[in-house]
Amino acid sequence: MAGDPTLLWQLADPGQTRVARFGDDALVFNPLSWETHLVRLPALLVIEALAGGPTREADLAAGLIGEDDHPAGPEASRTELRALLEELESLGLLSRRPEAP
């Protein structure tokens, strides 16, 4: 798997992040930067999954990736998920930390 499966991902400001969903798209307000982002379905699913609290990367992958989601197989899907998580982190919407032992 790409990345560390015990890495926890979370919304950067879970109490104040706002999501307005419009079908498969959404506007996501980041209260830390006061920016609003238009996100498509894959990113929206990640944000919705993390709205419940910090989640291990491996659990996100298990919950969001089906066996047949990517023609190149599940490893390619996990690599794409990791890239999406890092992109959302670069926008200031997500943060990550190692899971406590």
C-alpha contacts under 8 A as a table, 3 or more apart, distances in Angstrom:
res1	aa1	res2	aa2	distance
1	M	4	D	7.59
1	M	5	P	7.34
1	M	75	E	6.17
1	M	78	R	6.49
1	M	79	T	7.38
2	A	75	E	7.52
2	A	78	R	6.34
2	A	79	T	5.42
2	A	82	R	6.87
3	G	82	R	7.09
4	D	7	L	5.43
4	D	57	E	7.29
4	D	58	A	8.00
5	P	56	R	6.60
5	P	57	E	5.25
5	P	58	A	4.58
6	T	56	R	5.57
6	T	57	E	6.38
6	T	58	A	6.73
6	T	98	P	6.66
6	T	99	E	5.81
7	L	56	R	5.46
7	L	57	E	5.60
7	L	58	A	7.95
7	L	96	R	6.81
7	L	97	R	5.98
7	L	98	P	4.73
7	L	99	E	5.67
8	L	54	P	5.89
8	L	55	T	5.19
8	L	56	R	4.31
8	L	57	E	5.95
8	L	96	R	5.53
8	L	97	R	5.36
8	L	98	P	5.83
8	L	99	E	5.74
9	W	50	L	7.36
9	W	54	P	5.44
9	W	55	T	5.43
9	W	56	R	6.25
9	W	57	E	6.52
9	W	94	L	6.81
9	W	95	S	5.87
9	W	96	R	4.47
9	W	97	R	6.70
10	Q	14	P	7.67
10	Q	50	L	5.62
10	Q	51	A	7.76
10	Q	53	G	6.26
10	Q	54	P	4.44
10	Q	55	T	6.52
10	Q	94	L	5.57
10	Q	95	S	5.54
10	Q	96	R	6.27
11	L	14	P	5.06
11	L	17	T	7.70
11	L	47	I	7.23
11	L	50	L	6.18
11	L	51	A	6.80
11	L	53	G	7.65
11	L	54	P	7.53
11	L	93	L	5.88
11	L	94	L	4.42
11	L	95	S	6.20
12	A	92	G	6.67
12	A	93	L	5.33
12	A	94	L	4.58
12	A	95	S	5.21
13	D	16	Q	5.68
13	D	17	T	5.84
13	D	30	N	7.72
13	D	31	P	7.19
13	D	32	L	7.23
13	D	93	L	7.55
14	P	17	T	5.52
14	P	51	A	6.48
14	P	53	G	7.71
16	Q	30	N	7.68
16	Q	31	P	6.06
17	T	28	V	7.08
17	T	29	F	5.73
17	T	30	N	5.44
17	T	31	P	6.00
18	R	28	V	5.67
18	R	29	F	5.06
18	R	30	N	7.15
19	V	26	A	6.48
19	V	27	L	5.74
19	V	28	V	4.56
19	V	29	F	6.46
20	A	26	A	5.37
20	A	27	L	5.17
20	A	28	V	6.52
21	R	24	D	7.36
21	R	25	D	6.01
21	R	26	A	4.14
21	R	27	L	6.50
22	F	25	D	5.20
22	F	26	A	5.42
23	G	26	A	7.52
24	D	40	R	6.11
24	D	41	L	4.90
24	D	44	L	7.80
25	D	38	L	7.03
25	D	39	V	5.70
25	D	40	R	4.52
25	D	41	L	5.71
25	D	44	L	7.06
26	A	38	L	5.74
26	A	39	V	5.42
26	A	40	R	6.60
26	A	41	L	7.98
26	A	44	L	6.75
27	L	36	T	6.33
27	L	37	H	5.52
27	L	38	L	4.67
27	L	39	V	6.37
28	V	36	T	5.41
28	V	37	H	5.14
28	V	38	L	6.44
28	V	39	V	7.19
29	F	34	W	6.83
29	F	35	E	5.93
29	F	36	T	4.30
29	F	37	H	6.46
30	N	33	S	5.77
30	N	34	W	5.48
30	N	35	E	5.44
30	N	36	T	6.10
30	N	37	H	7.86
30	N	92	G	7.31
30	N	93	L	6.20
31	P	34	W	4.89
31	P	35	E	7.21
32	L	92	G	7.54
33	S	92	G	7.44
39	V	43	A	5.97
39	V	44	L	6.15
40	R	43	A	5.79
40	R	44	L	5.99
41	L	44	L	4.88
41	L	45	L	6.03
42	P	45	L	5.29
42	P	46	V	6.55
43	A	46	V	5.14
43	A	47	I	6.26
43	A	84	L	6.90
43	A	88	L	7.72
44	L	47	I	5.09
44	L	48	E	6.06
45	L	48	E	5.10
45	L	49	A	6.03
45	L	64	L	7.62
46	V	49	A	5.07
46	V	50	L	6.22
46	V	60	L	7.61
46	V	64	L	7.81
46	V	85	L	7.94
47	I	50	L	5.17
47	I	51	A	6.17
48	E	51	A	5.12
48	E	52	G	7.56
49	A	52	G	6.30
49	A	60	L	7.52
50	L	53	G	5.32
50	L	54	P	6.10
50	L	55	T	6.47
55	T	59	D	6.61
55	T	60	L	6.60
56	R	59	D	5.20
56	R	60	L	6.33
56	R	99	E	7.67
57	E	60	L	5.04
57	E	61	A	6.20
58	A	61	A	5.10
58	A	62	A	6.17
59	D	62	A	4.97
59	D	63	G	6.06
60	L	63	G	5.16
60	L	64	L	5.93
61	A	64	L	5.26
61	A	65	I	5.46
61	A	78	R	6.32
61	A	81	L	7.18
62	A	65	I	5.76
62	A	66	G	7.59
63	G	66	G	7.91
65	I	69	D	6.32
65	I	74	P	7.34
65	I	77	S	6.76
65	I	78	R	7.54
66	G	69	D	5.18
66	G	74	P	7.58
67	E	70	H	7.81
67	E	73	G	7.21
67	E	74	P	6.05
68	D	71	P	6.86
68	D	73	G	6.85
68	D	74	P	7.40
69	D	73	G	7.41
69	D	74	P	7.26
69	D	77	S	6.98
70	H	73	G	5.24
70	H	74	P	6.47
70	H	76	A	6.75
70	H	77	S	5.74
72	A	75	E	7.67
72	A	76	A	5.91
72	A	77	S	7.91
73	G	76	A	5.68
73	G	77	S	6.67
74	P	77	S	4.89
74	P	78	R	6.18
75	E	78	R	5.09
75	E	79	T	6.22
76	A	79	T	5.00
76	A	80	E	6.21
77	S	80	E	5.07
77	S	81	L	6.13
78	R	81	L	4.91
78	R	82	R	6.16
79	T	82	R	5.14
79	T	83	A	6.32
80	E	83	A	5.03
80	E	84	L	6.19
81	L	84	L	5.02
81	L	85	L	6.15
82	R	85	L	5.05
82	R	86	E	6.19
83	A	86	E	5.13
83	A	87	E	6.13
84	L	87	E	4.99
84	L	88	L	6.18
85	L	88	L	5.20
85	L	89	E	6.12
85	L	94	L	7.43
86	E	89	E	4.88
86	E	90	S	6.14
87	E	90	S	5.03
87	E	91	L	6.45
88	L	91	L	5.11
88	L	92	G	6.52
88	L	93	L	5.50
88	L	94	L	5.77
89	E	92	G	5.04
89	E	93	L	5.55
89	E	94	L	4.43
89	E	95	S	5.70
90	S	93	L	7.56
90	S	94	L	7.90
91	L	94	L	7.75
92	G	95	S	7.41
